[in-house]
Amino acid sequence: MKNTVSSYRLRASLHEIIFEADTPAGKVFDVLLIASIVASVVLVMLDSVSSIQINYGELLYLGEWFFTLLFTVEYFLRLFCVGRPLAYARSFFGVVDLLAVLPTYLSIFFPGTQYFLVIRILRVLRIFRVLKLVTYVGETRLLMQALSASRRKITVFLFAVLTLVIIFGALIYLIEEPESGFTSIPRSIYWAIVTLTTVGYGDISPQTNLGQAVSAIIMIIGYGIIAVPTGIVTAEMTQVYKKSVSTQACPQCSAEGHDTDARFCKFCGSTL
């Protein structure tokens, strides 16, 4: 019985330190974790520079394994202190945490895979919990809800853009000569897409005055429609994020994004 109580207290204490950003210990832990993540990513990037690798390769190798072991211990501690380890393991940060340590172990059998450790930089997203910005970017699930809610409007918008590039592609094909690079309607549509999105590779360009006038119209339209999908998604995000949320993590599934006055997890129903 005592062992059970001690284990529960240990898990609760670890959960407060590792997952909670509202406590002093939690903030210190997150700041140290972020510093370690940034340092480990810098080591990986430096290791890819041949001159640095030749002179400090052994030191970089030891540093890489140090951070890998550190993050491995942290990953298993996260699994230990949540009531539903599999739920955390399948979550966004759970997958990222696992991918942050796997490349080093895989590099034993497949040399070169350690450079995939730059994925650790994704873990810096945890800083938004410390800065109280979880409302905007800390909760991936809310962003996906906003994107899902705007999918019909985005689909209509993309269909309208597709119609425009087909029309302009066919038009420029009729105006320009094949010598200018407009050898087919599909290739002309490619040019229309590049021009409409204001990318402007320059590999194909109209030579006639009329063709250049059409290009100017497409570029102006491009500047006008670039902001449309951004506005659509932003409007949906405003609706999704308008409720105040806290940085409190569920002790069972580790999910965040709960209302400040919530008593139960809205994802698994556990007591907060």
Stockholm file with secondary structure:
# STOCKHOLM 1.0

chainA/1-272         MKNTVSSYRLRASLHEIIFEADTPAGKVFDVLLIASIVASVVLVMLDSVSSIQINYGELLYLGEWFFTLLFTVEYFLRLFCVGRPLAYARSFFGVVDLLAVLPTYLSIFFPGTQYFLVIRILRVLRIFRVLKLVTYVGETRLLMQALSASRRKITVFLFAVLTLVIIFGALIYLIEEPESGFTSIPRSIYWAIVTLTTVGYGDISPQTNLGQAVSAIIMIIGYGIIAVPTGIVTAEMTQVYKKSVSTQACPQCSAEGHDTDARFCKFCGSTL
#=GR chainA/1-272 SS CHHHHHHHHHHHHHHHHHHCSSSHHHHHHHHHHHHHHHHHHHHHHHHTSHHHHHHHHHHHHHHHHHHHHHHHHHHHHHHHHSSCHHHHHHSHHHHHHHHTTHHHHHTTTSTTGGGGGGGGGGGGGGHHHHTTCIIIIICHHHHHHHHHHTHHHHHHHHHHHHHHHHHHHHHHHHHSCGGGTCCSHHHHHHHHHHHHTTCCCCSSCCCSHHHHHHHHHHHHHHHHHTHHHHHHHHHHHHHHHCSCBCCCCCTTTCCCCCBTTCSBCTTTCCBC
#=GC SS_cons         CHHHHHHHHHHHHHHHHHHCSSSHHHHHHHHHHHHHHHHHHHHHHHHTSHHHHHHHHHHHHHHHHHHHHHHHHHHHHHHHHSSCHHHHHHSHHHHHHHHTTHHHHHTTTSTTGGGGGGGGGGGGGGHHHHTTCIIIIICHHHHHHHHHHTHHHHHHHHHHHHHHHHHHHHHHHHHSCGGGTCCSHHHHHHHHHHHHTTCCCCSSCCCSHHHHHHHHHHHHHHHHHTHHHHHHHHHHHHHHHCSCBCCCCCTTTCCCCCBTTCSBCTTTCCBC
//
